[in-house]
Amino acid sequence: MTARYCSLPRQPDPTYAPGLAAERLAALLGGRRMWLNGTVLHYYFFDGAADGSVITVPATGQTRRLPWAGAPEQREVVRDCFREWQDLGLGVTFAEVGDRSEAELRIGFQAGDGSWSAIGRDALCAGLNERTMNLGWDLTAPGARAIALHEIGHALGMAHEHQSPLAGLHFDDEAVYADLAGPPNHFSRDTTYVNVLRKLDASEVNGSVWDPLSIMEAPFAPGLILEPEQYRRGMEPPGTLSPADKEFVLRWYPPADPTAPPALVPFRSAPLRLGPGEQADFTVEPPETRTYTVRTFGECDAVVVVFEEREGEPRFLSGRDDGGAPHNATLTVRLVKGRRYFVRVRLYSARGSGETAVMCW
């Protein structure tokens, strides 16, 4: 199969408060796109005739409106790929829904728009009627199933493996630009730079070593890679989930402990004694419908997130990083009487006593 490349759109660089220590900044960069473990990721397939957009037809300069709906056999390949990721035993789970308002991941199959996905929680920035993923190639073609596995990897927060600074890959830049400018990709120079040639920050990579077998690694034709020498004749990853892929996602999303149900802490301070990397969940049942403030206290480095329970599953409402400062993670959320909510606090690195507390009022 002719090499088809993922075409992620360019994203603005994140902004953080000046003066952050390098270790702190690396922790923020490395985890900013990852979902909280235990999240149920709902996915939706666009299928209506009204859903579509105008694209420029490659190599013609003409525009054409094409639908986002995909054929049943295309959707089934994607479902099967979600199952393959899920079967690793991830702490996050996937559920297909028929209502786009319930979906964090909204998937289109527009031909001519390539294949791409929002990376992790970037999907939450997309509008309700926008795609967070597009699969623009025929997924039933030989070897094309890897495209769906790759884009779901992005949806889980994984980056391109060949852009890792740990890879040590040196490209013939102009040869890469020329190769990807032609069919079937028709990439602009900017798209090629963003998705192939640009090196990621070390805090954004998928592991501590480069994995040429990763599902997030792209194939390269002979003559595109200059170094290491063994790849001058080309690189062809297998298109399957590698052991390192599995290790990475299970480190971020370990299986949930079914023996540890969340404690009920309604609208009062809850002292915590968490170690770095640990988290605590609380259920909240508001006595009345109104706007509440959720705040963390204590010298710690924590993230607090509020979920609403829907049909027994948590749905993200709002989240805040406290930045390691006391009284800093303050959320304002509207909670409805008769519904249950989860407040989740995850500690990233201890400061001072390493203790914190959460309060709702």
C-alpha positions as CSV (number, residue, x, y, z in Angstrom):
1,M,0.0,0.0,0.0
2,T,1.3,3.5,-0.9
3,A,2.3,5.3,2.3
4,R,-0.4,7.4,3.7
5,Y,0.5,9.9,6.4
6,C,-1.4,11.3,9.4
7,S,-2.1,15.0,8.9
8,L,-2.5,16.6,12.3
9,P,-3.3,20.3,12.1
10,R,-0.8,22.7,13.7
11,Q,-1.7,23.5,17.3
12,P,-0.7,26.7,19.2
13,D,2.0,26.2,21.8
14,P,0.6,26.1,25.4
15,T,1.3,29.1,27.6
16,Y,2.2,28.8,31.3
17,A,3.1,31.3,34.0
18,P,6.7,32.6,33.7
19,G,9.3,31.3,36.2
20,L,8.2,27.7,36.3
21,A,10.9,25.3,37.2
22,A,12.0,23.0,34.3
23,E,10.8,19.9,36.2
24,R,7.4,21.4,36.8
25,L,7.0,22.6,33.2
26,A,8.0,19.1,31.9
27,A,5.3,17.6,34.1
28,L,2.7,20.0,32.7
29,L,3.7,19.4,29.1
30,G,3.9,15.7,29.4
31,G,0.4,15.2,30.9
32,R,-1.6,18.1,29.6
33,R,-3.3,16.0,26.9
34,M,-3.8,12.8,28.8
35,W,-7.3,11.8,30.1
36,L,-7.8,11.1,33.7
37,N,-7.8,7.4,34.3
38,G,-11.3,6.0,34.7
39,T,-12.7,8.2,32.0
40,V,-15.3,6.7,29.7
41,L,-14.5,8.0,26.2
42,H,-17.7,8.1,24.1
43,Y,-17.3,8.1,20.4
44,Y,-19.8,9.0,17.7
45,F,-19.9,8.5,13.9
46,F,-21.2,11.3,11.8
47,D,-23.9,9.8,9.5
48,G,-26.2,12.6,8.5
49,A,-26.4,14.0,5.0
50,A,-26.1,17.5,6.4
51,D,-22.7,16.8,8.0
52,G,-19.9,17.7,5.7
53,S,-17.6,20.5,4.7
54,V,-15.9,22.0,1.6
55,I,-12.4,20.9,0.8
56,T,-9.9,21.8,-1.9
57,V,-9.6,18.8,-4.3
58,P,-5.9,17.8,-4.3
59,A,-3.9,18.6,-7.5
60,T,-6.9,20.5,-9.0
61,G,-7.3,23.7,-7.0
62,Q,-11.1,23.2,-7.2
63,T,-13.4,23.0,-4.2
64,R,-16.0,20.5,-3.4
65,R,-18.4,19.7,-0.6
66,L,-17.9,16.2,0.7
67,P,-19.9,14.4,3.5
68,W,-18.4,13.1,6.8
69,A,-20.4,10.0,6.9
70,G,-18.7,6.6,6.5
71,A,-19.9,3.3,5.1
72,P,-20.8,0.6,7.5
73,E,-17.7,-1.5,6.8
74,Q,-15.5,1.6,7.6
75,R,-17.2,2.1,10.9
76,E,-16.8,-1.6,11.8
77,V,-13.1,-1.4,11.3
78,V,-12.9,1.5,13.7
79,R,-15.1,-0.3,16.3
80,D,-12.7,-3.3,16.0
81,C,-9.7,-1.0,16.6
82,F,-11.3,0.5,19.7
83,R,-11.8,-3.0,21.0
84,E,-8.2,-3.9,20.3
85,W,-7.0,-0.9,22.4
86,Q,-9.6,-1.7,25.1
87,D,-8.6,-5.4,25.3
88,L,-5.2,-4.2,26.7
89,G,-7.0,-3.7,30.0
90,L,-6.9,0.1,30.0
91,G,-8.4,2.0,32.8
92,V,-10.2,4.3,30.3
93,T,-13.0,2.6,28.4
94,F,-14.7,3.3,25.1
95,A,-18.5,3.4,24.4
96,E,-20.2,4.2,21.1
97,V,-23.1,6.6,21.3
98,G,-25.7,7.8,18.8
99,D,-25.9,11.4,20.2
100,R,-23.0,13.6,19.3
101,S,-23.7,15.7,22.4
102,E,-22.7,12.7,24.5
103,A,-19.4,12.1,22.7
104,E,-15.9,13.3,23.4
105,L,-14.7,11.8,20.2
106,R,-16.6,12.6,17.0
107,I,-15.5,10.7,13.9
108,G,-15.8,11.5,10.3
109,F,-14.7,9.7,7.1
110,Q,-14.4,12.6,4.7
111,A,-12.4,11.5,1.6
112,G,-9.7,14.0,0.5
113,D,-9.2,15.4,4.0
114,G,-6.6,12.7,5.0
115,S,-6.5,11.0,8.4
116,W,-6.0,13.0,11.7
117,S,-7.2,13.2,15.2
118,A,-7.2,15.6,18.1
119,I,-4.5,14.5,20.6
120,G,-6.0,13.4,23.9
121,R,-8.0,16.1,25.8
122,D,-7.5,18.6,22.9
123,A,-10.7,16.9,21.6
124,L,-12.6,18.8,24.3
125,C,-11.8,22.1,22.5
126,A,-13.7,21.1,19.4
127,G,-17.3,22.4,18.9
128,L,-20.2,20.0,19.2
129,N,-20.7,19.8,15.4
130,E,-17.0,19.5,14.6
131,R,-14.9,16.4,14.0
132,T,-12.2,15.4,16.5
133,M,-11.0,12.6,14.1
134,N,-11.2,12.0,10.4
135,L,-10.4,8.8,8.6
136,G,-10.1,9.7,5.0
137,W,-8.6,6.5,3.5
138,D,-10.3,3.2,2.8
139,L,-9.8,1.3,6.0
140,T,-10.6,-2.0,4.4
141,A,-7.6,-1.9,2.1
142,P,-4.7,-4.2,2.9
143,G,-2.7,-2.7,5.8
144,A,-5.1,0.3,6.2
145,R,-6.4,-0.9,9.6
146,A,-3.3,0.5,11.1
147,I,-4.5,4.0,10.2
148,A,-7.5,3.7,12.6
149,L,-5.2,2.2,15.4
150,H,-2.8,5.1,14.9
151,E,-5.5,7.8,15.1
152,I,-7.0,6.2,18.3
153,G,-3.5,6.3,19.7
154,H,-3.6,10.1,19.1
155,A,-7.0,10.2,20.8
156,L,-5.5,8.5,23.9
157,G,-2.8,11.2,24.0
158,M,0.1,9.6,22.0
159,A,2.4,11.6,19.7
160,H,4.1,10.7,16.5
161,E,7.0,8.4,17.2
162,H,9.2,9.5,14.4
163,Q,9.1,13.1,15.8
164,S,10.7,12.0,19.0
165,P,14.1,13.7,19.7
166,L,15.1,10.3,21.0
167,A,14.8,8.7,17.6
168,G,17.9,10.2,16.2
169,L,16.3,10.2,12.7
170,H,17.9,12.6,10.3
171,F,15.9,13.2,7.1
172,D,16.7,14.5,3.7
173,D,14.3,17.4,4.3
174,E,13.7,18.4,0.7
175,A,13.2,14.8,-0.4
176,V,10.6,14.4,2.3
177,Y,8.8,17.6,1.2
178,A,8.8,16.5,-2.4
179,D,7.6,12.9,-1.6
180,L,4.7,14.0,0.6
181,A,3.7,16.8,-1.8
182,G,2.6,14.2,-4.4
183,P,-0.2,11.7,-4.3
184,P,-1.8,10.3,-2.2
185,N,-1.0,12.8,0.5
186,H,-0.7,16.2,-1.3
187,F,0.8,17.8,1.8
188,S,1.8,21.4,1.9
189,R,5.3,22.2,3.3
190,D,3.8,23.3,6.6
191,T,1.8,20.1,7.0
192,T,4.9,18.0,6.3
193,Y,7.0,20.0,8.8
194,V,4.3,19.8,11.5
195,N,3.8,16.0,11.1
196,V,7.2,14.7,10.1
197,L,10.2,17.0,10.3
198,R,9.5,19.0,13.5
199,K,11.0,17.5,16.6
200,L,8.8,17.3,19.7
201,D,9.8,18.4,23.2
202,A,11.3,15.5,25.2
203,S,8.4,15.8,27.7
204,E,5.8,15.0,24.9
205,V,7.2,11.7,23.7
206,N,5.6,8.3,24.3
207,G,8.4,6.7,26.3
208,S,12.1,6.9,27.3
209,V,13.4,5.3,24.2
210,W,12.5,5.4,20.5
211,D,10.3,2.6,19.3
212,P,10.5,1.9,15.5
213,L,7.8,-0.7,15.8
214,S,5.2,1.6,17.4
215,I,1.8,2.1,15.8
216,M,2.6,5.8,16.1
217,E,5.7,5.4,13.8
218,A,5.2,6.3,10.1
219,P,6.6,4.4,7.1
220,F,9.3,6.0,5.0
221,A,10.4,5.2,1.4
222,P,14.0,4.6,0.5
223,G,16.1,7.8,0.3
224,L,14.1,9.9,2.8
225,I,16.1,8.9,5.9
226,L,19.8,9.8,6.0
227,E,20.6,8.5,9.5
228,P,20.7,5.9,11.1
229,E,22.2,4.2,8.1
230,Q,20.1,1.0,8.4
231,Y,17.0,3.0,7.5
232,R,18.4,4.6,4.3
233,R,16.7,1.8,2.4
234,G,13.4,2.7,4.0
235,M,11.4,2.0,7.2
236,E,8.2,-0.1,7.3
237,P,6.7,-0.5,10.8
238,P,4.4,-3.5,11.2
239,G,1.2,-1.5,11.7
240,T,0.3,-3.2,15.0
241,L,0.5,-2.3,18.7
242,S,4.0,-2.8,19.9
243,P,5.0,-3.9,23.4
244,A,6.2,-0.3,24.1
245,D,2.8,1.1,22.9
246,K,1.0,-1.2,25.4
247,E,3.5,-0.3,28.2
248,F,3.0,3.4,27.7
249,V,-0.8,3.4,27.7
250,L,-1.1,1.0,30.7
251,R,1.3,3.3,32.6
252,W,-1.0,6.2,32.1
253,Y,-4.3,4.2,32.2
254,P,-3.8,1.3,34.6
255,P,-6.8,-1.0,35.2
256,A,-9.1,0.3,37.9
257,D,-9.2,-1.3,41.3
258,P,-12.8,-2.7,41.6
259,T,-12.3,-3.1,45.4
260,A,-11.8,0.6,46.1
261,P,-15.1,2.4,45.6
262,P,-15.0,6.2,46.1
263,A,-15.8,7.6,49.5
264,L,-18.9,9.8,49.9
265,V,-17.8,13.3,50.9
266,P,-20.6,15.8,50.3
267,F,-19.6,19.5,50.4
268,R,-17.0,19.5,53.2
269,S,-13.2,19.5,53.5
270,A,-11.6,16.2,52.8
271,P,-7.9,15.9,54.0
272,L,-5.8,13.7,51.7
273,R,-2.5,11.9,52.1
274,L,-1.6,11.1,48.6
275,G,1.8,10.1,47.2
276,P,3.0,11.5,43.8
277,G,1.0,9.9,41.0
278,E,-1.9,8.8,43.3
279,Q,-5.4,10.1,43.1
280,A,-8.6,10.1,45.2
281,D,-12.2,10.2,44.0
282,F,-15.2,11.5,46.0
283,T,-18.9,11.3,45.1
284,V,-21.0,14.5,45.7
285,E,-24.7,14.6,45.9
286,P,-25.8,18.3,46.0
287,P,-28.7,19.1,48.3
288,E,-30.0,21.8,45.9
289,T,-29.5,23.0,42.3
290,R,-27.1,25.9,42.2
291,T,-23.6,27.0,41.3
292,Y,-20.9,25.6,43.6
293,T,-17.2,26.3,44.0
294,V,-14.7,23.4,44.2
295,R,-11.3,24.3,45.6
296,T,-8.1,22.5,46.6
297,F,-6.0,23.6,49.6
298,G,-2.4,22.8,50.7
299,E,1.1,23.0,49.5
300,C,0.9,20.3,46.7
301,D,1.0,19.9,43.0
302,A,-2.5,18.6,42.1
303,V,-5.2,18.6,39.5
304,V,-8.9,18.7,40.5
305,V,-11.6,17.6,38.0
306,V,-15.4,17.4,38.4
307,F,-17.4,14.8,36.5
308,E,-21.2,14.3,36.3
309,E,-22.5,10.7,36.5
310,R,-24.6,9.8,33.5
311,E,-26.0,6.3,33.2
312,G,-23.4,5.1,35.8
313,E,-20.4,6.7,34.0
314,P,-18.4,9.8,34.7
315,R,-18.7,12.6,32.2
316,F,-16.1,15.5,32.3
317,L,-17.5,18.8,33.5
318,S,-14.5,20.9,34.4
319,G,-10.9,20.6,35.5
320,R,-8.1,22.8,36.9
321,D,-4.4,22.4,37.7
322,D,-3.6,24.1,41.0
323,G,0.0,24.8,39.9
324,G,1.4,23.7,43.2
325,A,0.1,26.8,45.0
326,P,-2.3,26.8,48.0
327,H,-5.9,27.9,47.3
328,N,-5.3,28.0,43.6
329,A,-7.4,25.2,41.9
330,T,-10.8,26.9,42.0
331,L,-13.7,25.6,39.8
332,T,-17.1,27.1,39.4
333,V,-19.6,24.4,38.3
334,R,-23.4,24.2,38.3
335,L,-24.6,21.0,40.1
336,V,-28.1,19.7,39.9
337,K,-30.0,18.2,42.8
338,G,-30.8,14.6,42.3
339,R,-27.7,13.9,40.3
340,R,-24.3,12.5,41.5
341,Y,-21.0,14.0,40.7
342,F,-17.4,12.9,41.1
343,V,-14.6,15.1,42.4
344,R,-11.2,13.7,41.4
345,V,-7.9,14.9,42.8
346,R,-4.6,13.7,41.4
347,L,-1.3,14.5,43.0
348,Y,1.7,14.9,40.7
349,S,4.5,15.8,43.0
350,A,4.5,16.5,46.7
351,R,5.4,19.9,48.1
352,G,5.8,20.6,51.8
353,S,3.9,18.0,53.7
354,G,2.5,16.5,50.6
355,E,-1.0,16.9,52.0
356,T,-3.9,18.6,50.4
357,A,-7.7,18.9,50.9
358,V,-10.7,19.5,48.7
359,M,-13.8,21.5,49.6
360,C,-17.1,22.1,47.8
361,W,-19.6,24.8,48.9
